[in-house]
Amino acid sequence: MEINGTTSAKLERFDGYWGEKAKIETVIAEYVPNGFARAAALRTGTADVVEAVPVSQIATLDENLLHEVAMPRTNTLYLNNKSEVFSQLELRKVAAAAVDREQIIRTVYENHADIAEGLLGPALAWAAPIRPEAAALEEGKKPTVKKSLSVPLPTVQSYQKLQHYLSSS
């Protein structure tokens, strides 16, 4: 075995292993942090296997090179539970139920993602029994709100304005 810092590693088969002999003698792993570079390496044949190709690059790859697997990776909606609205559990459930997960998968992930199932997604099979909030929402037990409430949502534009303000002061 040969490790080159954070850039690569060369792994060699251990022929003294007691079990079935590995079919590959040597694996050279190069750590490529840029997803576009990983996709290009797969597209050009520079790499045989890559992980975590950006969704925007999938259409540029030969379909025969792709094999999708569920990954234990999620995107999260953070709710400020110190606010008047989200300090209430029921209202946090309402906000979670209001997110159109299918639309996010269609538009952001170009249909290359799974619908989130609670805090821990479907790639983590061991977590299925501890997803009661997902089961409750699926069964139509969505919480109701008795009065109208206002929730400020920051946008990219408001974030850019804040950044500009902070950098100019």
C-alpha positions in Angstrom: 0.0 0.0 0.0 1.2 3.5 -0.9 -0.5 6.6 0.3 0.3 10.0 -1.2 -1.1 12.5 1.3 -4.6 13.6 0.3 -4.1 13.1 -3.4 -3.9 9.4 -4.1 -3.4 5.9 -2.8 -2.2 2.7 -4.4 -3.7 -0.5 -3.0 -2.4 -4.0 -3.8 -4.1 -7.3 -3.4 -3.1 -9.3 -0.3 -2.5 -12.8 -1.7 -2.2 -14.2 1.8 -5.9 -13.5 2.6 -7.7 -16.6 3.8 -10.9 -16.0 1.7 -11.6 -15.7 -2.0 -8.8 -14.0 -3.9 -9.7 -10.5 -5.1 -10.0 -10.4 -8.9 -8.0 -7.1 -9.1 -4.3 -7.0 -8.3 -3.9 -3.2 -7.9 -6.2 -0.3 -7.4 -5.0 3.3 -7.8 -7.4 5.8 -6.1 -7.0 9.4 -7.0 -8.9 11.9 -4.8 -10.5 14.4 -7.2 -12.5 17.0 -5.2 -14.0 18.6 -8.3 -17.1 16.8 -9.5 -16.8 18.2 -13.1 -13.3 16.8 -13.3 -14.5 13.4 -12.0 -17.2 13.4 -14.7 -14.6 14.4 -17.4 -12.3 11.5 -16.2 -15.1 9.0 -16.7 -16.2 10.5 -20.0 -12.7 10.4 -21.4 -11.8 7.0 -20.0 -9.1 8.4 -17.7 -11.0 6.8 -14.8 -12.8 3.5 -14.6 -14.9 4.3 -11.6 -15.9 7.7 -10.1 -18.2 8.7 -7.3 -20.6 11.6 -6.9 -20.9 12.9 -10.4 -22.8 16.3 -10.4 -26.3 16.0 -11.6 -25.6 18.6 -14.3 -23.0 16.3 -15.8 -25.1 13.1 -16.0 -26.6 14.0 -19.4 -23.0 14.4 -20.8 -22.1 10.8 -20.0 -22.7 7.6 -21.9 -25.7 5.9 -20.2 -23.8 2.6 -20.1 -21.2 4.1 -17.8 -23.8 5.1 -15.2 -24.8 3.0 -12.2 -26.9 4.9 -9.7 -26.9 3.9 -6.0 -28.6 5.4 -3.1 -26.3 7.6 -1.1 -26.7 8.6 2.5 -26.5 12.2 1.6 -29.3 14.8 2.2 -30.1 18.4 1.7 -31.6 20.0 4.7 -34.2 22.7 5.4 -33.2 24.4 8.5 -36.0 26.0 10.6 -35.2 28.6 13.3 -36.9 27.0 16.3 -36.3 30.1 18.3 -38.8 32.0 16.1 -42.4 32.5 17.2 -43.6 30.2 14.4 -41.1 27.4 14.5 -40.8 27.1 18.2 -44.0 25.1 17.9 -43.5 21.4 16.8 -46.8 21.3 14.9 -45.8 24.3 12.8 -42.5 22.7 12.0 -44.4 19.7 10.8 -46.6 22.0 8.6 -43.5 23.5 7.1 -42.0 20.1 6.4 -45.2 18.9 4.8 -45.3 22.0 2.6 -42.1 21.2 0.8 -42.8 19.7 -2.6 -40.1 17.0 -2.6 -41.1 15.6 -6.0 -40.7 19.0 -7.7 -37.2 19.4 -6.1 -36.2 16.0 -7.5 -37.6 16.8 -11.0 -36.1 20.3 -11.3 -33.0 20.4 -9.2 -31.8 16.7 -9.4 -33.2 16.0 -12.9 -35.0 12.8 -11.5 -31.7 11.4 -10.1 -32.6 11.4 -6.4 -34.9 9.7 -3.9 -37.7 11.4 -2.0 -36.5 12.1 1.5 -38.1 9.9 4.2 -37.7 11.7 7.4 -34.4 12.7 8.9 -32.5 9.7 7.6 -33.2 8.9 3.9 -33.8 5.6 2.1 -30.1 4.9 1.6 -29.9 4.1 5.3 -32.1 1.0 5.5 -31.3 0.6 9.2 -33.1 3.8 9.9 -36.5 2.7 8.5 -38.0 1.8 11.8 -37.2 5.1 13.4 -39.0 7.3 10.7 -42.4 7.8 12.4 -42.7 11.4 11.2 -42.5 10.2 7.6 -45.1 7.5 8.1 -47.5 10.0 9.7 -47.2 12.4 6.8 -47.7 9.7 4.2 -50.8 8.5 5.9 -52.4 11.9 5.5 -52.1 12.9 9.1 -50.8 16.4 8.1 -51.1 18.9 10.9 -53.4 21.9 10.4 -52.9 25.6 11.3 -55.7 27.5 12.8 -54.5 31.0 12.0 -52.4 32.7 9.3 -48.7 33.2 10.2 -45.9 35.1 8.4 -42.5 33.5 7.9 -39.7 35.4 6.3 -37.8 33.4 3.7 -34.3 34.6 2.8 -33.5 34.5 -0.9 -30.2 34.5 -2.9 -30.8 38.1 -3.6 -31.3 39.1 0.0 -28.2 37.0 0.9 -26.2 38.9 -1.7 -27.4 42.3 -0.4 -26.4 41.2 3.1 -22.9 40.1 1.8 -22.5 43.5 0.0 -23.6 45.4 3.1 -21.1 43.5 5.3 -18.2 43.8 2.9 -18.7 47.6 2.5 -18.9 48.4 6.2 
